[in-house]
Amino acid sequence: MKFIFFVPVCAIIILLASCGNASSEATTKTDETEKPSYPKEDYYFEYAIDGKPFRVSTDDILTSYNSYQGKSEFKIYAGTEGSPQLVLTIPHDMSKPSSTASGSPEAGNSISQGSVSLQDYPTKGNTFNSYDFMANPKQAPTPDAIVITASEKLGEEGHIITGTINVSLISGNDPANKPYKITGKFKIKHLFQGAKF
C-alpha cells in the first residue's frame, strides 16, 4: 500500500521539477537570442560640476546632426526640465574622432558662444557658456573642451559616440558671477534621422 502511494507522488515531483528546468532553460535561451548588440546599460553620460557628480539617464539624452554646405554640427542635449542640463555643440565630421575647443572668436562659427552650455544651474533660469563672443578683450579658446575618442557604426541606423568633457564655463546670468568647472565622459547612441555621417 505504501508503495502504491509512493510511486505517484514521486512521478508528480519529477514532472514538476522537469517543467521548472525546461521553463528556466527556455527563458535563458530567449534572453540570449533577444539580447541587443548594444545593451542600454553600455551607454552613459556622467559629468561633474566643480566635483559634484551628475549622471543623466540615457532616456534623457537627445542628439541632432546637421550638415549644410560642407559644414557639420552635432549636438548632444543631456538632462531634463527642472534639473541641470548640458548642451554640447561639436562642429565636426562625427564619423571619426575629433577635438572641439571651448569656443571660437569667429562670428559665423557655430561655437562662437561656446561648445558647452550649462543651463538651470544652480537654479532654474541660469545659463553658463564655455565662451563669450561678446567679451572684450576676447579670451583665447581652450582646446580639447570636448574630445570624441570613438565613433562606432551601429549597423546602418546610427553611431555610438564616446567622448570626454573638460572645460570651464563663463558666468552667464547668475548674480553670483561664478564660473564652473565641468568634467565628464559619455558613451551615447545617435540614431540617424535625416543627415547621416
PyMOL commands that set and color helices and strands:
alter all, ss='L'
color gray80, all
select helices_A, chain A and resi 2-34+40-42+58-60
alter helices_A, ss='H'
color red, helices_A
select strands_A, chain A and resi 44-49+52-55+61-68+71-78+85-90+98-100+116-119+127-129+146-154+158-169+180-191
alter strands_A, ss='S'
color yellow, strands_A
deselect
rebuild
show_as cartoon
